[in-house]
Amino acid sequence: MNKIWLSSPHMGGTEMSYMQEAYDSNWIAPLGPNVTAFEEALEKYVKEEAIVACLASGTSALHLALIMAGVTSGDTVLCQSFTFSASANPIRYQGANPVFIDSEITTWNMCPVALEEAIKDQIVQGKKPKAIIVVHLYGMPAKIAEICTIANEYDILLIEDAAEALGSTYKGRKCGTFGDFGILSFNGNKIITTSGGGALVCKNEESKKRAIYLATQARDIAAHFQHSEVGYNYRMSNVLAGIGRGQMEVLDKHIGLRRANQQFYKKIFSEVPGITVFEEPNAAYFSNHWLSSITIDKTKTGFSREDLRLSLWEDIIESRPLWKPMHLQPVFKNCAYYGEQIAETLFENGLCLPSGSNLTEEDRMRIESSIRKLF
Ligand SMILES: *Cc1c(COP(=O)(O)O)cnc(C)c1O
């Protein structure tokens, strides 16, 4: 039996020709025509006059956003607790202190009430936060209008981690374009992939120029190599950008397929009391449904998320618990946290199900019969 993956790369077909172009023209470099064309395609896609810089990963994009936000040693940065560790690690790269914020139950993302409480309390302690990192988890847009209002009111820079949310919208506007900076990821498991890669979504050309300068070892304008600042090697490869160009041609189609997966799970679980499929709270939200996820109330189902996960694994079907919140991670154990137990409860009861845009009808039948074994 083949393994059914949680989310695996899904090529559209034209990626190879763009990579071949890079090879034939000898543009085997961390810049070049594919990088430029991929950036242009992303700008056209997210709109809102966004200026995009393609980078080595989503993590490096987040790191550069924090550097450009002026975050340095000892600063406070507010970060959504319910997320993948890559959202929080770059705060530490800068020697700054992450302060984690709980989620709210409708979008599973940053709770605006807990956010404001944290800001007020940190200001009282004389540690006004330098930046806020909000995440659109599993493709679901956060309560971004409220969060933007709070960020403006307290004059704190907003970074949107849209690594999982390319193509998701709130009131028709693409995730990644609301904050001062947005970040995207093209890692192997994301909605489109370049095997590894990411992008920084900027508000203007100057920001992009600064990002590229930092991403290419911070070279001064001089024929000899001269540097006045610490630089990084964070630019995207022109070979990999070729994959990205091809993937852009199938992005909307793949979002449609991911959304169809979510509908498939809604149908299976509609008759099962105690299982809730994660969905948009109302029509203002449009999720790419990167990963279809469920929460299980085991007092009603009689089985836990671990029971379901292990049962699926017996049939070589991969599923995964929801992200373990950052405030519960050993590496961040001394960090401050504001909120209740929303993120913690989601982690205990939630499961991500196979969600690739490349799932076949046969895969779906296997998944369905495996799930039905439990009820
Ligand atoms: C994948 C991911 C990242 C990091 O992206 P990489 O390209 O893997 O560095 C950041 N945040 C979230 C929420 C992610 O899922």
The ligand as a MOL file (V3000), in Angstrom:
LIG
                    3D

  0  0  0     0  0            999 V3000
M  V30 BEGIN CTAB
M  V30 COUNTS 15 15 0 0 0
M  V30 BEGIN ATOM
M  V30 1 C 6.1320 26.7330 6.9520 0
M  V30 2 C 5.8920 27.8380 7.8830 0
M  V30 3 C 6.8560 28.8240 8.1340 0
M  V30 4 C 8.2730 28.7630 7.6260 0
M  V30 5 O 8.4550 28.6410 6.2980 0
M  V30 6 P 9.7820 27.9250 5.7290 0
M  V30 7 O 9.7090 28.2810 4.2740 0
M  V30 8 O 9.6470 26.4720 5.9740 0
M  V30 9 O 10.9450 28.5350 6.3950 0
M  V30 10 C 6.5290 29.8720 8.9660 0
M  V30 11 N 5.3450 29.9400 9.5680 0
M  V30 12 C 4.3980 29.0100 9.3850 0
M  V30 13 C 3.0940 29.1740 10.0640 0
M  V30 14 C 4.6440 27.9150 8.5580 0
M  V30 15 O 3.7180 26.9590 8.4140 0
M  V30 END ATOM
M  V30 BEGIN BOND
M  V30 1 1 1 2
M  V30 2 1 2 3
M  V30 3 2 2 14
M  V30 4 1 3 4
M  V30 5 2 3 10
M  V30 6 1 4 5
M  V30 7 1 5 6
M  V30 8 2 6 7
M  V30 9 1 6 8
M  V30 10 1 6 9
M  V30 11 1 10 11
M  V30 12 2 11 12
M  V30 13 1 12 13
M  V30 14 1 12 14
M  V30 15 1 14 15
M  V30 END BOND
M  V30 END CTAB
M  END
